[in-house]
Amino acid sequence: MTDRRLVGPVRIVGAGLLGASIGLALRARGVDVILADISPSTVTLAVDYGAGRAAAAGDAPQLIVVCVPPDVTATTVAAELAAYPDALVTDVASIKLAPLTELRALGADLSRYIGSHPMAGRERGGAVSARADLFVGRPWVIAGHDAITYGRAAAVEDLALDLGAVPIEMDAAEHDSSVALVSHAPQVIASLLASRLREASDSAVGLAGQGLRDTTRIASSEPGLWVQILAANAQPLLGILEEFRTELDAVISALAEPDAPGARRAIAEAIAGGNAGVARIPGKHGQAKHFSQLIVQVDDTPGELARLMAEIGQAGVNIEDLRLEHSPGAQIGLAEIAILPEVEHRLAAELQSRGWKITGEFS
Amino acid sequence: MTDRRLVGPVRIVGAGLLGASIGLALRARGVDVILADISPSTVTLAVDYGAGRAAAAGDAPQLIVVCVPPDVTATTVAAELAAYPDALVTDVASIKLAPLTELRALGADLSRYIGSHPMAGRERGGAVSARADLFVGRPWVIAGHDAITYGRAAAVEDLALDLGAVPIEMDAAEHDSSVALVSHAPQVIASLLASRLREASDSAVGLAGQGLRDTTRIASSEPGLWVQILAANAQPLLGILEEFRTELDAVISALAEPDAPGARRAIAEAIAGGNAGVARIPGKHGQAKHFSQLIVQVDDTPGELARLMAEIGQAGVNIEDLRLEHSPGAQIGLAEIAILPEVEHRLAAELQSRGWKITGEFS
């Protein structure tokens, strides 16, 4: 219970998925957690789940974590700074410059505030979906500004580390332009691409393969939350989308006259630009590493995938990445297995000798 | 060796990945396969791999399968129709109207031609990457036209079935507009989105999560091939990209003045449109089925994933879909497991009782 950095108490304002998950994780380490929410029944639910206790007179939190929607983050932070003049305050909103700017305008005591952003991926569910290890292994951005040093804000880094996250220092503007690129623009683009399917025929969507599934998966995100995020990060996002539109215009012009001089070059440059861009994304463990890929046919029955995994384990090979793909109408799946290039041929031979069908092998 | 529909011989023109894979599959069923390619060394390589034999005087193929790049598909088909006046000819190019139109212009004998398109996903590698079961479980579009009936083209359906694919009848125009939607537009959009990462800072791409990886994965496709595909399917693709641009313009206008009346509604409608579109994509086995999801923490060591799969199998639960996700800098992975909703709570309890950490559960 003492394997922790934070002393506490920690006050959490907003007991939804993120707030309740932070509470559960800190309670598991023995930290005194105080839960607050504009909805009393939300607090009661989160207390029932073991995420902390209700506030009481005389509470003196070391750290306050504001976990409310982006639109009300700054006013909530300001109220907490005023109510608890000895506490350090952070928030977990997915945009960082807007709350900071609003807090400056409100005249808040910025020497006790530093924003943060746990990149915990999913934002659905409320306290019911809360998990103590939601943040394990995830980046947790701590967004510095000139009224506070990272040293004075050490409790926020302690919070990230106590929750198993990877703290990353980055100023608010850099954070916002980074997430505009790696999160907000992909969200807009995926949504607009998926929108095209609304009027599609059943036979057309019946041809959908993994490419369409991958490019549109995040289009199922919740509109209410995303309106707040996108509107609050409009400027950096706008720049990215305008660049996207300029390149899209070039492709559209080329497709309008595909045999005109330069048209095919314009299309080739668009695809090649994508090659160069996707190569920038770091692989597993933060490295831009190259893996070989085996595609193995797996019957769609319980235990078959387990048997495959077990036999790969028996061959002493670690699976770097794994994806299961299904074809429409087929009762089989294809397991795409990423492995280190040096074990590729040995594993392929081993699996074939055990009767597995390898339907693809890529170095 | 007699479990087959085709009689043969089958002549394959173009011994790259698709041609050689078809050859391997037919050879495995005992069909006489004749391989041809403009490159003699490509034929020799494919023969060495067991995909068939070289052409000989007096060959009388039942069926000719043209597996050459889209740009030269029609002229190759026309030459084969002329050279083998008794054979049925098909091709496997990913666009179907352009070859048909070109063949009409060439005055080819369309009563013996029907185009087809195996949706086999990967188009890299040549004969070296060929696999006899590349097409197993994949849709194989057979693109009818008014100069031939599906009945007279039965050998092409036999080919698809002999290779384990799922034949789908669809006319050339419907095929092209369908693949423009489910394959070509996603390719362009993913490439343009990935292009935005070219100039990104290392710290920005360091925040990349699964969303960015998914939306840009297909951006690593080969430019040379895609120029041919996109240029040949310019018209249907253009319509989709222009609709995309219209909606993108609306989002850009809204983000330029995010507090103007109607701006937030415009953003919300873009995200909601994506929700509606992505819901159209059929799930596993062609059904639009809803699954529950468990996210389980897995140590990044050999055998751990196998142990998880084995214990899920022991619980009698079939995994409907599976994905392994890694966080930058972390030595653990998260396995996202899709299962039938009715087994979700039982499996979660079972795995927790065995010591697995469930970091997320979504119904």
Interface residues (C-beta under 8 A of the other chain):
Chain A: M119 G121 R122 R124 G125 S129 R131 D133 L134 V136 G137 R138 P139 V141 V166 I168 M170 E174 S177 S178 V179 L181 V182 S183 A185 P186 Q187 V188 I189 A190 S191 L192 L193 A194 S195 R196 L197 R198 A200 S201 S203 A204 V205 G206 L207 A208 G209 Q210 G211 L212 R213 D214 T215 T216 R217 I218 A219 S220 S221 E222 P223 G224 W226 V227 L230 A231 A232 A234 L237 L238 I240 L241 E242 E243 F244 R245 E247 L248 D249 V251 I252 L255 A256 P258 D259 A263 R264 I267 A268 A270 I271 A272 G273 G274 N275 A276 G277 V278 A279 R280 I281 P282 K284 H285 G286 Q297 D300 T301 P302 G303 L305 A306 R307 L308 M309 A310 I312 G313 G316 V317 N318 I319 D321 L322 R323 L324 H326 S327 P328 G329 A330 Q331 I332 L334 A335 K357 I358 T359 G360 E361 F362
Chain B: M119 G121 R122 R124 G125 S129 R131 D133 L134 V136 G137 R138 P139 V141 V166 I168 M170 E174 S177 S178 V179 L181 V182 S183 A185 P186 Q187 V188 I189 A190 S191 L192 L193 A194 S195 R196 L197 R198 A200 S201 S203 A204 V205 G206 L207 A208 G209 Q210 G211 L212 R213 D214 T215 T216 R217 I218 A219 S220 S221 E222 P223 G224 W226 V227 L230 A231 A232 A234 L237 L238 I240 L241 E242 E243 F244 R245 E247 L248 D249 V251 I252 L255 A256 P258 D259 A263 R264 I267 A268 A270 I271 A272 G273 G274 N275 A276 G277 V278 A279 R280 I281 P282 G283 K284 H285 G286 Q297 D300 T301 P302 G303 L305 A306 R307 L308 M309 A310 I312 G313 G316 V317 N318 I319 D321 L322 R323 L324 H326 S327 P328 G329 A330 Q331 I332 L334 A335 K357 I358 T359 G360 E361 F362
